[in-house]
Amino acid sequence: MKNECGLRCVRLDNVGVIKGSKQLIQDVSLELRCGKITAIIGANGAGKTTLLRAVLGDIKYTGEIDFTDHNSNTVSGIKIGYVPQKLNFDLSSPITVIDLFCSLKSKSPVFIFKKKQNVQVIKEKLAANGCSGLENRRLGELSGGELQRVMLALALNPIPDLLILDEPVSGVDAKGLGTFYKTVSELRKRYHMAIVLVSHDLPLVAKYADSVVLMGGKPLAIGTPAEVYNTEAFRQTFGSSFGGELL
Amino acid sequence: MSAVYDWLSMLPFDFTQTAFMQRAFIAVVLSSIMFGMIGTLAVDNNMAFFSDALGHSAATGIAIGIILGVKNELIALIAFGILMALLINRVRSGGAASTDTIISVFSSTALAVGLLLLSKTRSSAQYSAYLIGDILSVSESEIVLLVFALIVVVAIWCICYNKFLLIAINKSLAASRGIKVVLFENVFSCLIAVVVMLSIKWVGILLINSMLILPAAAARNVARGVRSYNLLSIIFATFSGIAGLIFSWYLGTAAGAMIVMISAAIFFSTFTIRAVTHK
């Protein structure tokens, strides 16, 4: 059965990450399901980004992370789309949006030439994600919201099985943020992909996420937003003023 | 190769008439192209300090080569350079907050050890040549090596450039697309090490880093995309190399220093252009 909602996509079993002598995260066991948005929340330094990096395979971890395809077979890897928290290179570099896309899409080195055919496809993809006209802009010149849309368009090309969004809130205004969550929510319905996002915006998480993982070095609470927001651990992390009224 | 020499000697400049200047000219052009290419990504990866440390460590490489009596001291130099590159890379990927400090410890230790060993085995005049470089020391076999290195660099560039670029933009993003980040970072660092070590004898330990960084830094001021960025970087590097060599011939100055001065002039010009046009 292809693309059925609710299939398990990624399973983490007792995952931990140690850096030097420091245990960044431990005892993480959870499932990410197709067609569902899983939000990871928690205080700064709670290991949210570390958890994402383990799923990405970007960092060494203990325990197991299994990927399952649409036919319930365990596979070594699935297509992952990733929207990073920020770009870590020097922003005055003359790398344009189209350079970035072509370097992902094509094997021919972008410093020599870009295929016209690719460029046309990329322009269309950008336009479909509300980024028309941005293709020749330097990455460093984009606003927070523009960069976020560009990175999302990139993550959706090709359509991934798992979409990972790391703190899509940074540098984006409230209105842009709401639109972004709506877009992500529509993606889940249209493509039935599993979506996991790190977020600081508790009201938006309550509105859009199907399940929530509260991290504090390890999962302190896992469940629906309503369940997690009513736990003692949630109140200790975010203060007692949050909770019930967000739901 | 002899055709190139013939062509050079037919040019109406007296600096191209002698064999050592012909070799110097070819060496400058070959390494400038490599520096121009590699420089763009070195700058994007914030590796200016990394390559500086690599240049300083050449002192130890040279000394070890002399002490071991290795026939071609370039072999000892390149081997040591690659070792240092991999070592520093490991420290960098550790992500410690004090990466700069640790790299600095490595580079000053390597420089000190090298100078100690050199001062023990060579006269000060001989080893100071390594510090400021000697363009006339380029040999026929080194030119063959440079040609070979250029072919390898161009090949790796064509195959791996897109991956290098993605890693420079965001490592996790690259990893999410199945790119082996650590492997490619090591390949890139070794590439820098080889190019730096092949040129250190005539550019000199003190200035080698500017050859790598300045042309790319100048190009990024005015480039409008990755293609013009790389193209301008290579043009700036090659122009500075050739012009620097010619000026140093007529003025009787150190070629490495003259090349870097011209690169610096290009950098400040492009910087001004950018400042004016982006107001």
Interface residues (C-beta under 8 A of the other chain):
Chain A: K19 G20 L52 R53 L56 G57 D58 G77 I80 G81 Y82 P84 L87 N88 F89 D90 S92 S93 P94 I95 T96 I98 D99 L100 C102 S103 L104 S106 K107 P109 V110 F111 I112 F113 N136 L139 I164 D166
Chain B: T40 V43 D44 N45 N46 G94 G95 W157 C158 I159 Y161 N162 K163 L165 L166 A168 I169 N170 K171 S172 L173 A175 S176 R177 G178 V181 A219 R220 A223 R224 G225 V226 R227 S228 Y229 N230 L231
